[in-house]
Amino acid sequence: MDFPVFQGITLKLNDKQSCMVARIFHGGMIHRQGSLHVGDEILEINGQSVNNHSVDQLQKMLVGANPRPGQAGVGEELRGRRRVASVTQSSQSESPSCSPFGKKKKCKDKYLAKHSSIFDQLDVVSYEEVVRLPAFKRKTLVLIGASGVGRSHIKNALLSNNPEKFMYPPPYTTRPQKKNEVDGKDYYFVSTEEMTRDISANEFLEFGSYQGNMFGTKFETVHKIHQQDKVAILDIEPQTLKIVRTAELSPFIVFIAPTDKAEESEALQQLRKDSESIRSRYAHYFDLSLVNNGVEESLQLLQEAFEQACSSPQWVPVSWVY
């Protein structure tokens, strides 16, 4: 039995009374986010188990859903296989803008979805209309890659070598401030209530929980970097690519692949497997794929490619213009 559309999806109870994703509507928030797929099983709604609930009860749970600390987003858990689903609801009053230069419909929810065969299938993009533009500055540098591939080393090297050009948006967190940390520089330290409220207000590009504390990056901090005429560096989960690939952020998206020169090991094999999984699903978003055979070499190749992208005519999605 199906029950009504929620944030662009239809859920149903199957023969075993499991709550399943039945349909995902093209162009909706969840379709753009890409974190839920047809066939995924929903185990919880806002922290409440869906077991032994009727359709009417589930409907009421969806209508009343709000983010809870530690449950509303996707964080470190995304680096493993996902088993627990948490559905949250935020504002439904916004409607997508026809122009990317209008009001942006920000990331509203993140989901932890039960692993299924559908989840690993290729997210096929059969056609995307593009347009060629004169050279323009890319405002955001996005680093994508599997955990352990070296994104942090490359990011830190960019920030250290080019502080006048690149800047990293300090995350918001609910964890206690340490003695050597500066509020507004290392992190923005906020209460759980404040962060939950801002999540509900759709102010976060990406958010999640780790070791009982909430972390997240706000759109506002990225925009402040742009206002300083600097390039914002983001190292996000690949599921967020659909959210950041807009004219508003004008990203240059770099996929970091594992080394092909190191001695073979079980850990390297797993890293390559994880990397290939990301590549197979999200390669159509990448502006550059880079094999990380060392920070210095990767840094040089990345900076050359970024400068070329900013100084040459570029093909971009037509949605960036119209």
C-alpha positions as CSV (number, residue, x, y, z in Angstrom):
1,M,0.0,0.0,0.0
2,D,1.3,3.4,-1.0
3,F,0.9,6.6,1.1
4,P,1.2,10.2,0.0
5,V,4.1,12.0,-1.5
6,F,6.6,13.3,1.1
7,Q,9.4,15.7,-0.1
8,G,9.2,14.2,-3.6
9,I,8.9,10.5,-2.7
10,T,6.2,7.9,-2.2
11,L,6.6,5.3,0.5
12,K,4.8,1.9,0.8
13,L,4.4,-1.1,3.1
14,N,5.4,-4.3,1.4
15,D,4.1,-7.8,2.0
16,K,6.4,-8.1,5.1
17,Q,5.1,-4.7,6.4
18,S,8.4,-3.1,5.8
19,C,8.4,0.6,4.9
20,M,9.9,1.0,1.5
21,V,10.7,3.9,-1.0
22,A,8.2,3.2,-3.8
23,R,8.8,6.2,-6.1
24,I,11.1,9.2,-6.4
25,F,9.8,12.1,-8.4
26,H,12.2,13.6,-11.0
27,G,13.3,17.1,-10.1
28,G,12.2,16.9,-6.5
29,M,14.5,17.6,-3.5
30,I,15.3,13.9,-2.9
31,H,15.9,13.3,-6.6
32,R,18.4,16.1,-6.6
33,Q,20.0,15.0,-3.3
34,G,20.4,11.4,-4.6
35,S,20.6,9.9,-1.1
36,L,17.5,7.7,-1.3
37,H,16.7,5.3,-4.0
38,V,13.7,3.2,-5.0
39,G,13.8,0.0,-3.0
40,D,15.5,1.5,0.1
41,E,13.9,0.5,3.4
42,I,13.1,3.1,5.9
43,L,13.8,1.9,9.5
44,E,13.1,5.1,11.4
45,I,11.3,8.4,11.0
46,N,12.8,11.1,13.2
47,G,14.3,8.5,15.5
48,Q,11.1,6.5,15.9
49,S,11.0,2.9,14.6
50,V,8.5,2.3,11.8
51,N,7.8,-1.3,12.9
52,N,4.2,-2.2,13.8
53,H,2.8,1.1,12.5
54,S,-0.2,1.5,10.3
55,V,-0.2,3.6,7.2
56,D,-2.1,6.4,9.0
57,Q,0.4,6.4,11.8
58,L,3.3,6.6,9.4
59,Q,1.6,9.5,7.7
60,K,1.3,11.4,11.0
61,M,5.0,10.6,11.8
62,L,6.0,12.1,8.4
63,V,3.9,15.2,8.8
64,G,5.3,15.9,12.3
65,A,8.9,15.0,11.5
66,N,11.6,17.5,12.6
67,P,15.4,17.1,12.8
68,R,16.7,15.8,16.0
69,P,20.3,16.2,17.2
70,G,22.4,13.4,15.8
71,Q,19.7,12.1,13.6
72,A,19.0,14.7,11.0
73,G,22.0,14.5,8.7
74,V,24.7,12.5,7.1
75,G,28.2,12.6,8.5
76,E,31.1,10.2,9.1
77,E,28.7,7.2,8.9
78,L,28.4,7.8,5.1
79,R,31.9,6.4,4.7
80,G,30.7,2.9,5.6
81,R,27.7,1.0,4.3
82,R,24.5,2.5,5.5
83,R,22.0,0.4,7.4
84,V,19.9,2.8,9.4
85,A,17.5,5.3,7.8
86,S,16.4,8.5,9.4
87,V,13.9,10.7,7.6
88,T,13.5,14.4,8.5
89,Q,11.2,17.1,7.3
90,S,12.0,20.8,6.8
91,S,10.3,23.7,5.2
92,Q,8.1,22.9,2.3
93,S,7.3,26.5,1.5
94,E,10.1,27.1,-0.9
95,S,9.8,26.4,-4.6
96,P,12.6,25.9,-7.1
97,S,13.7,29.0,-8.9
98,C,13.7,29.0,-12.7
99,S,17.0,30.8,-12.7
100,P,20.2,29.7,-10.8
101,F,20.8,33.3,-10.1
102,G,17.5,33.6,-8.2
103,K,16.8,32.3,-4.7
104,K,18.5,29.0,-4.3
105,K,16.6,26.0,-3.0
106,K,19.1,24.8,-0.4
107,C,19.9,21.3,0.9
108,K,17.0,20.4,3.2
109,D,17.5,16.9,4.4
110,K,20.1,14.2,4.5
111,Y,19.3,10.5,4.8
112,L,21.0,7.4,6.0
113,A,19.6,4.7,3.7
114,K,19.7,0.9,4.2
115,H,22.1,-0.6,1.8
116,S,20.4,-2.2,-1.2
117,S,21.4,-3.4,-4.6
118,I,19.7,-0.4,-6.2
119,F,21.9,1.9,-4.0
120,D,25.0,0.7,-5.8
121,Q,23.6,1.0,-9.3
122,L,24.9,3.6,-11.7
123,D,23.1,7.0,-11.5
124,V,22.8,7.3,-15.2
125,V,22.6,10.7,-16.8
126,S,21.5,10.1,-20.4
127,Y,21.6,13.8,-21.4
128,E,22.5,17.1,-19.9
129,E,22.1,20.3,-22.0
130,V,25.2,22.5,-21.7
131,V,26.2,26.0,-22.9
132,R,29.6,27.4,-23.7
133,L,30.5,30.6,-21.8
134,P,33.5,32.9,-21.9
135,A,36.1,32.5,-19.2
136,F,34.8,33.2,-15.7
137,K,36.1,32.6,-12.2
138,R,35.0,29.4,-10.4
139,K,34.1,30.5,-6.9
140,T,34.3,27.1,-5.2
141,L,36.8,24.2,-5.3
142,V,35.1,20.9,-4.4
143,L,37.3,17.9,-3.4
144,I,35.6,14.5,-3.7
145,G,37.1,11.1,-2.8
146,A,37.0,8.1,-0.7
147,S,38.0,8.2,3.0
148,G,41.8,7.9,3.3
149,V,42.6,9.0,-0.3
150,G,44.4,12.2,0.8
151,R,41.8,15.0,0.4
152,S,42.7,16.6,3.7
153,H,46.4,16.7,2.8
154,I,45.7,18.4,-0.5
155,K,43.2,20.8,1.0
156,N,45.6,21.8,3.8
157,A,48.5,22.3,1.3
158,L,46.3,24.6,-0.8
159,L,45.3,26.7,2.2
160,S,48.9,26.8,3.5
161,N,50.5,27.7,0.1
162,N,47.8,30.1,-1.1
163,P,46.1,31.8,1.9
164,E,45.4,34.9,-0.2
165,K,43.4,32.8,-2.7
166,F,41.8,29.9,-1.0
167,M,39.8,29.7,2.2
168,Y,38.0,26.9,4.1
169,P,34.6,27.6,5.7
170,P,34.8,26.9,9.4
171,P,32.2,24.2,10.3
172,Y,29.5,24.7,12.9
173,T,29.5,22.3,15.8
174,T,27.7,21.5,19.1
175,R,30.8,19.9,20.7
176,P,32.6,21.8,23.5
177,Q,35.3,24.2,22.5
178,K,38.9,23.2,23.3
179,K,41.5,25.5,24.9
180,N,43.5,26.0,21.7
181,E,40.5,26.6,19.4
182,V,39.2,30.0,18.3
183,D,35.5,30.5,17.8
184,G,34.8,31.6,14.2
185,K,38.2,30.4,13.0
186,D,38.5,26.7,13.8
187,Y,34.8,26.2,14.3
188,Y,31.6,28.1,15.1
189,F,30.6,26.7,18.5
190,V,26.8,26.7,19.0
191,S,24.2,25.1,21.1
192,T,22.2,22.0,20.0
193,E,19.1,24.1,20.0
194,E,20.6,26.8,17.7
195,M,22.0,24.3,15.3
196,T,18.8,22.3,15.1
197,R,16.9,25.5,14.5
198,D,19.2,26.5,11.7
199,I,19.0,23.1,10.1
200,S,15.2,23.4,10.1
201,A,15.7,26.8,8.4
202,N,17.7,25.2,5.6
203,E,20.9,27.1,6.3
204,F,23.2,24.2,6.0
205,L,24.9,22.9,2.9
206,E,25.8,19.7,4.6
207,F,25.4,18.5,8.2
208,G,25.7,15.3,10.3
209,S,26.7,13.9,13.6
210,Y,29.9,12.3,15.0
211,Q,30.6,10.9,18.4
212,G,27.4,12.4,19.7
213,N,28.1,16.0,18.4
214,M,26.6,17.8,15.4
215,F,28.8,19.3,12.7
216,G,27.8,21.2,9.5
217,T,28.8,23.8,6.9
218,K,26.5,26.8,6.3
219,F,25.9,28.4,2.9
220,E,26.5,31.7,4.6
221,T,30.1,30.9,5.5
222,V,30.8,29.9,1.9
223,H,29.2,33.1,0.6
224,K,31.3,35.2,3.0
225,I,34.5,33.7,1.4
226,H,33.2,34.6,-2.0
227,Q,32.5,38.1,-0.8
228,Q,36.3,38.4,0.0
229,D,37.0,37.4,-3.6
230,K,38.5,34.1,-2.4
231,V,37.8,30.6,-3.5
232,A,36.0,28.4,-1.0
233,I,37.3,24.9,-0.6
234,L,34.8,22.2,0.2
235,D,35.6,18.5,1.0
236,I,32.1,17.1,1.0
237,E,30.4,13.8,0.6
238,P,29.5,12.9,-3.0
239,Q,25.8,12.9,-2.3
240,T,26.0,16.7,-1.8
241,L,27.3,17.3,-5.4
242,K,23.7,17.8,-6.7
243,I,23.3,20.6,-4.2
244,V,26.5,22.5,-4.8
245,R,26.6,22.2,-8.6
246,T,24.9,25.5,-9.2
247,A,25.7,28.9,-10.7
248,E,25.5,30.4,-7.2
249,L,28.5,28.4,-6.1
250,S,30.1,28.0,-9.5
251,P,32.1,24.9,-8.4
252,F,35.2,23.2,-9.9
253,I,34.8,19.6,-8.9
254,V,37.9,17.5,-8.5
255,F,37.8,13.7,-7.9
256,I,40.8,12.4,-6.0
257,A,41.7,8.8,-6.9
258,P,44.1,6.6,-4.9
259,T,47.7,6.2,-5.9
260,D,48.6,3.7,-8.7
261,K,52.3,3.5,-7.6
262,A,52.1,2.2,-4.0
263,E,52.7,-1.4,-3.1
264,E,49.5,-3.4,-3.2
265,S,47.8,-4.1,0.1
266,E,44.4,-5.0,1.4
267,A,43.8,-1.4,2.5
268,L,44.7,-0.1,-0.9
269,Q,42.4,-2.6,-2.6
270,Q,39.5,-1.5,-0.4
271,L,40.4,2.2,-1.1
272,R,40.3,1.5,-4.8
273,K,37.0,-0.3,-4.5
274,D,35.5,2.6,-2.6
275,S,36.9,5.1,-5.1
276,E,35.5,3.2,-8.1
277,S,32.1,3.1,-6.4
278,I,32.1,6.9,-6.1
279,R,33.4,7.3,-9.7
280,S,30.8,5.0,-11.2
281,R,28.0,7.0,-9.6
282,Y,29.2,10.6,-9.8
283,A,31.8,10.8,-12.6
284,H,29.4,13.0,-14.7
285,Y,29.9,15.8,-12.1
286,F,33.7,15.8,-12.2
287,D,35.6,18.6,-13.9
288,L,38.9,16.8,-13.1
289,S,40.0,13.3,-12.0
290,L,43.3,13.3,-10.3
291,V,45.4,10.3,-9.2
292,N,47.1,11.2,-5.9
293,N,50.6,9.9,-6.2
294,G,51.9,12.6,-3.9
295,V,50.7,15.9,-2.5
296,E,53.2,18.1,-4.4
297,E,52.4,16.5,-7.8
298,S,48.7,16.5,-7.1
299,L,48.8,20.1,-6.0
300,Q,50.6,21.2,-9.1
301,L,48.2,19.4,-11.4
302,L,45.1,20.6,-9.6
303,Q,46.2,24.3,-9.6
304,E,47.1,24.2,-13.3
305,A,43.7,22.7,-14.1
306,F,41.9,25.2,-11.9
307,E,43.7,28.2,-13.5
308,Q,42.9,26.8,-17.0
309,A,39.3,26.4,-16.1
310,C,39.1,30.0,-14.9
311,S,40.9,31.5,-17.9
312,S,39.3,29.6,-20.8
313,P,35.8,29.3,-22.3
314,Q,33.9,26.7,-20.4
315,W,31.0,24.3,-20.9
316,V,28.5,24.5,-18.1
317,P,25.0,23.2,-17.4
318,V,22.4,25.3,-19.2
319,S,20.6,25.7,-15.9
320,W,23.4,28.0,-14.8
321,V,22.4,30.5,-17.4
322,Y,18.6,30.2,-17.9
